[in-house]
Every structure is written in C-alpha cells, then in structure tokens.
Amino acid sequence: MLELVNVGKKVGNIDHISNVSMKLERGSLNVLLGPTLSGKTSLMRLLAGLDRPTSGDILMDGESVVGVPVQKRNVAMVYQQFINYPAMTVYENIASPMRVAKRDRAEVDRRVLEAAELMKMTPYLDRTVLNLSGGQQQRTALARALVKDAGLVLLDEPLANLDYKLREELRIELPRIFAETGAIFVYATTEPQEALLLGGDTATLHEGRVTQFGRTIDVYNQPGDLLTAQTFSDPPMNVVPAEIRSGKLHFLDAVAPLPTPASNLPEGSCKIGFRPHHAALTPGNGNELKIDLPVAASEITGSETFVHLEDGQSRLVVLSHGIHNMKIGSTVSVYLDPRKFFVFDSADQLVAAPVLNQAEVA
C-alpha cells in the first residue's frame, strides 16, 4: 500500500500541493481528476520521488520513501510528453526495462510482442522511434511502462496525443490490464468522462488540494461540495442561486419541492446544481418544471447540441440529442426534473443529491 500523510509541497511561498492524505491499495486504479494547473503532475512527481515534499510523509508498505532517489524505486511513469530512447528501435525501447532486470530472452520477446500488439505497434518494432509519429511514440512509451513490472505506475494524461479510435480502445482495455498486474496505478486526466470510463477510485483536485477521494462512481454521484461537483462535470454543471421558503425551493421564477435530505436546512439562500444532460427541451414524464429562457448560443457537435441559455443572472447549458439550430435571442422552454437536482447549502456543501441508475451516469 502507498500512503500519503498530510503531504504538502511549497515552491517559494506558493503551495503546489496542500495537505494531501490518501491510501492507494495494491492492484488499484486511482484517477487524479482536475483542470490544468490543479496539481496532478506535481502530486505525481512527489509519488515518483522526482520531488521531495516540504511537509508530511509518503509511505510504501509502512516505510517512508521520502528521500529515496527515483532510481531506487520500482516506479514507471509516462508523461503526456512521451520520453523514449531515440537511437533504439521500438522493440528495444519496450524491452529496455526487462533488459535492465536481466530477464531471459524468451520472456522479453514474449512480453514485448504482447505489449506491441496491445498498443497496435507490431508493424513498427524494427523502426527507430525518430521515424514514428507522435502518437506512435506515445504508444511505445506506454508499452515500455506496462512491461516494467513496476509496483507503482504513473500515467500523466497518457492518451492525450492518440487518435480518437485508439484512445477509446485503450480506455476500455487499460482497466483490465491494471487489474491483472497487481501494481498501483495512478492516472491523471482533465476529462471527467475518462475518469468514469476507467472506474476505480478518483481524487478530484483543485489548486493543489484534494477535494474528495473515493470510488469514482460515488464521487460523481455524491460530490461532497460544489467545487468537487464542478470538477467532475463536463460540460460544466449548471448552478443557480435559490431560496428556501416555506419548505420549497424558489429559483428562476420556478418553485420545486425541497428534497427530503435537505428538509432541515434553514430558510434562506442555497444553490441548485444539475448536469446539462438532466435538462431537456421536450417534456418527459410530466414531473418536470417548465422554464422559459432566451437562447444565448447553440453549438451543434453532430449528434448532439449544446444549447446555452441566459436570463441575465444565470447561464445554463442544455445537452440535447439531435441537431437544434436555434436563433440567438429566441425563447425556448427547458424542462427540469427536481429529482435530478443537487442541493448545496450556503457554505457550498452537498445536502441532497439525485439517486441515479447506471444508465444516467454518463
């Protein structure tokens, strides 16, 4: 087990990592989710031993590894900006960690071929990496990390440079690989959808601080606060100010029942959050609230349309299937199901969340 105990990292007077505590079990997949500059790479460098924390401790199986040089740690790391040995062939790049470990030739050959096939690199094994595309070089680096038999594998946005089809294939395949190795995997991404596809556990990060850590699906469905909910929503979660009056939620000229978990909230200000795919342009089961709002923008992606609405105070996004070419300034009706609302108190802490089935998660 890898344990972080109140880990912090300062550069000058600036906190890059603040008071992070987590336990990562062997054989687990752990996703670091957050926007650019949220601290994902800084945290990975501490885990790898490339940087030393200025406070706290990092334990591997109960023993502190702070100060242990990276060369003496059983760690593999793949950055978004891949690193390969330019003079070597793809085969030798993948085989290099096993050569260092003095594995026998038959095992080296078998595992290189397995990793190359997984990464769709079999036709390029005899090429030097300088004669590869950027995506092919990234796949070579990934294959090398997978054959290393490292106890800790750190993947920093490793699929970002790959084409869409291969990226989707690997997102499905990698969790199976992770489960079979028994290593601790830490996977950094800016994409909430990628975290959901990978599963495992997720830590949401904001400005060097872990806002929540737990099973990926639990963090998504039960974010502890508004910041975590916004980090784990793409497109961004819709958030509107609301008032609790006489046991009802009042917002956007609408009135909704107060969810039972929020029944003890005092009257006054709160916030309602709902994800763009939980708003609709057509009525559904008849339990929705109908709100009329002007169109600010309409983005057609092909099979879906992002409809941006603005009432002067709140800007909302509705994710609707199909093509909806709407005129800016026109008024449309939006249908909201109060059962899909997240309710946050005046301190932005979650007090009520929707109960979603698996089909509603994506």
Sequence and secondary structure as in RCSB ss.txt:
>XXXX:A:sequence
MLELVNVGKKVGNIDHISNVSMKLERGSLNVLLGPTLSGKTSLMRLLAGLDRPTSGDILMDGESVVGVPVQKRNV
AMVYQQFINYPAMTVYENIASPMRVAKRDRAEVDRRVLEAAELMKMTPYLDRTVLNLSGGQQQRTALARALVKDA
GLVLLDEPLANLDYKLREELRIELPRIFAETGAIFVYATTEPQEALLLGGDTATLHEGRVTQFGRTIDVYNQPGD
LLTAQTFSDPPMNVVPAEIRSGKLHFLDAVAPLPTPASNLPEGSCKIGFRPHHAALTPGNGNELKIDLPVAASEI
TGSETFVHLEDGQSRLVVLSHGIHNMKIGSTVSVYLDPRKFFVFDSADQLVAAPVLNQAEVA
>XXXX:A:secstr
 EEEEEEEEEETTEEEEEEEEEEE TT EEEEE  TTSSHHHHHHHHHTSS  SEEEEEETTEE TT  GGGS E
EEE SS    TTSBHHHHHHHHHHHTT  HHHHHHHHHHHHHHTT GGGTTSBGGGS HHHHHHHHHHHHHHS  
SEEEEESTTTTS HHHHHHHHHHHHHHHHHH  EEEEEES HHHHHHH SEEEEEETTEEEEEEEHHHHHHS SB
HHHHHHT SS  EEEEEEEETTEEEETTEEEE  GGGTTS SEEEEEEE GGGEESS  SS  EEEEEEEEEEEE
 SSEEEEEEE SS EEEEEEES     TT EEEEEE GGG EEE TTSBEEE     GGGT 
